[in-house]
Structure formats: structure tokens, C-alpha cells
Amino acid sequence: MLFIKNFQQSYFNFYQFLEELDAVMDFVYKGAFLVVSIFTIYSLLAKKEIGRSLAYGIAGVLIVIQIKHLIGRARPKLGFDPFFAGPSLNYLYSSFPSGHTTFAFMLASVFSHYYPKVRYLFYIFATWVGFERVEDFAHFPSDVLAGALLGIFVGKFVLFKLSPKTRQNSLT
């Protein structure tokens, strides 16, 4: 975190560019959330497998990230030393794991399964989400890494349970 803070001070112009990207990222993330929500509802109504996968993935992420309230890790905005307050519902003590990153990597896992030709784009977007969370001092890098791993796990678990194709490939 000190590296990022020093980088921001030493390369102020580049940091300003990153701040401009943050505004774009915020817009894209909110837009992607809206599009994914509409796509999930449409797919559920059309009884498409991807709709069930996304719905269960979203529910899984919402459940899994609640662990952050039990851990109570302080966000970097409060200081760069890791501090664990214990169970807390306070936003400032809900750093570990990153919910945004967990959600983004779950989406990348599920969408990559159904659209493998563009899987790299999904993972690039998810990585961008994680980078932005660290760069904004909302999370420590370990929070983002844990969120990425949890998101991939939830996505793969949902696909394994719901998709006959995935289950068949893992058994052969």
C-alpha cells in the first residue's frame, strides 16, 4: 500500500490518468451489473442454463462475502497496518475479502464457460476491478486476491453443480 501511495505522489500525472480511468470503471461496473442483472432475468425466464448459473453464482457470492463482517478487517483508508476489529457491520471494517472482486471473478468464470472465445476479456475486466479496488485504497492486495479466488471457486462450483457438460468433463 505504501508503494501505491508513493507511486501516486511520484507520478502524479499518471495517477490523474488512473483517476480518470476510475470514473470510467465505475460507470462500466455499474453498467455491467445492470446488464448482467437483466441478462440473468431474461435467461431465467427463457429457461436457459446460463441464467440459472448466474443466479446461483450471484446468490453464492452474496452469501460468501458476508465473511467480511465476521473478520472485520480495517480498510487501507484507516491505515496500512492490518487491523482486525472482529465482527462488525461497519463499512470501514469490511475489507477482507473484496466483494466487488469476488463478484467480478465469479462472472468471469461463468461467462468464460459459456463464451470461451472471449474468456480473456472477462478475466481482464475482473482483474481491472481488483486493481481499481486496491488503487482506491478500498482493499489491500490480499483482499483482492482472496476475492478473486473466492469468485473463481463460486463460479466453478456453480458450473460443476448445474452444468452437465462441466460435470462430464471433470469425470473423464
C-alpha positions in Angstrom: 0.0 0.0 0.0 2.9 2.3 0.7 4.2 1.5 -2.8 0.9 2.7 -4.3 0.8 5.8 -2.1 4.4 6.7 -3.1 3.6 5.9 -6.7 0.7 8.3 -6.6 2.8 11.1 -5.2 5.8 10.5 -7.5 3.9 10.0 -10.7 1.1 12.5 -10.2 0.2 12.9 -13.8 -0.1 9.1 -14.3 -2.1 8.9 -11.1 -4.5 11.5 -12.5 -4.9 9.3 -15.6 -5.7 6.4 -13.3 -8.3 8.5 -11.6 -9.9 9.3 -15.0 -10.0 5.5 -15.6 -11.6 5.1 -12.2 -14.5 7.2 -13.3 -14.8 5.0 -16.5 -14.5 1.9 -14.4 -17.2 3.0 -12.0 -19.6 3.6 -15.0 -18.6 0.3 -16.7 -19.0 -1.7 -13.4 -22.5 -0.2 -12.7 -23.5 -0.7 -16.3 -22.2 -4.3 -16.3 -24.1 -5.0 -13.1 -27.3 -3.7 -14.7 -26.7 -5.6 -18.0 -25.9 -8.8 -16.1 -29.0 -8.4 -13.9 -31.2 -8.0 -17.0 -29.4 -10.8 -18.8 -29.8 -13.1 -15.8 -33.6 -12.4 -15.5 -34.1 -12.8 -19.3 -32.1 -16.1 -19.3 -34.1 -17.4 -16.3 -37.4 -16.6 -18.0 -36.2 -18.2 -21.2 -35.1 -21.3 -19.1 -31.5 -21.1 -20.3 -28.8 -22.8 -18.4 -26.6 -19.7 -18.1 -29.5 -17.9 -16.3 -29.5 -20.5 -13.5 -25.7 -20.5 -13.4 -25.6 -16.7 -13.0 -28.5 -16.6 -10.5 -26.9 -19.3 -8.3 -23.5 -17.6 -8.7 -24.8 -14.2 -7.6 -26.5 -15.8 -4.6 -23.3 -17.7 -3.8 -21.2 -14.6 -3.9 -23.7 -12.7 -1.7 -23.5 -15.4 0.9 -19.7 -16.0 0.8 -18.7 -12.3 1.0 -20.6 -12.0 4.3 -17.5 -13.5 5.9 -16.0 -10.0 5.7 -18.4 -8.9 8.6 -17.1 -11.7 10.8 -13.4 -11.0 10.1 -13.7 -7.2 10.5 -10.5 -6.2 8.7 -9.9 -2.4 8.6 -9.7 -0.9 5.1 -6.5 0.7 4.0 -8.2 4.1 4.2 -7.9 3.7 8.0 -4.2 2.8 7.9 -1.8 0.5 6.2 -1.2 -1.8 9.1 -3.6 -4.8 9.0 -6.1 -4.3 11.8 -8.8 -6.8 12.6 -11.7 -5.5 14.7 -13.6 -8.7 14.8 -17.3 -9.0 13.9 -18.5 -5.6 12.6 -21.1 -4.3 10.2 -19.2 -1.1 9.7 -18.1 -0.4 6.1 -14.6 0.6 7.3 -14.1 -2.8 8.8 -15.2 -4.9 5.9 -12.1 -5.1 3.8 -11.5 -8.9 3.6 -12.4 -10.3 1.0 -13.2 -7.8 -1.7 -16.9 -8.2 -2.7 -16.5 -6.4 -6.0 -13.6 -8.6 -7.0 -15.4 -11.8 -5.9 -18.4 -10.8 -7.9 -16.3 -9.9 -11.0 -14.3 -13.2 -10.9 -17.5 -15.3 -10.4 -18.9 -13.6 -13.5 -15.7 -14.2 -15.4 -15.8 -17.9 -14.5 -19.4 -18.4 -15.5 -19.3 -16.3 -18.7 -16.0 -17.9 -19.7 -17.7 -21.3 -19.6 -20.5 -20.3 -21.9 -18.4 -17.9 -24.1 -14.9 -19.4 -24.1 -13.7 -17.5 -27.2 -13.7 -14.2 -25.3 -12.8 -15.5 -21.8 -9.7 -13.3 -21.7 -11.9 -10.2 -21.8 -13.9 -11.4 -18.9 -10.8 -12.0 -16.8 -9.2 -8.7 -17.9 -12.3 -6.9 -16.7 -12.3 -8.8 -13.4 -8.6 -8.0 -12.9 -9.3 -4.4 -13.6 -12.0 -4.4 -10.9 -9.5 -5.8 -8.4 -6.7 -3.3 -9.4 -9.1 -0.4 -9.1 -10.1 -1.5 -5.6 -6.5 -1.6 -4.4 -5.6 1.7 -6.2 -8.5 3.4 -4.5 -7.4 2.2 -1.0 -10.6 0.3 -0.6 -8.8 -3.0 -0.2 -5.4 -4.5 0.4 -3.9 -6.7 -2.3 -4.6 -9.8 -0.2 -8.3 -8.8 0.0 -8.5 -8.7 -3.8 -6.6 -11.9 -4.2 -8.9 -13.7 -1.7 -11.9 -12.2 -3.6 -10.6 -13.4 -6.9 -10.1 -16.9 -5.6 -13.5 -17.0 -3.9 -15.1 -15.7 -7.1 -13.5 -18.3 -9.2 -14.4 -21.0 -6.7 -18.1 -20.0 -6.5 -18.3 -19.8 -10.3 -16.7 -23.2 -10.8 -18.7 -24.8 -8.0 -22.0 -23.5 -9.6 -20.9 -24.7 -13.0 -20.0 -28.1 -11.6 -23.3 -28.5 -9.9 -25.5 -27.1 -12.6 -23.8 -27.8 -15.9 -23.9 -31.4 -17.2 -21.1 -30.5 -19.6 -18.8 -29.4 -16.8 -19.6 -32.4 -14.7 -19.0 -34.7 -17.6 -15.6 -33.1 -18.5 -14.4 -33.3 -14.9 -15.3 -37.0 -14.6 -13.4 -38.1 -17.8 
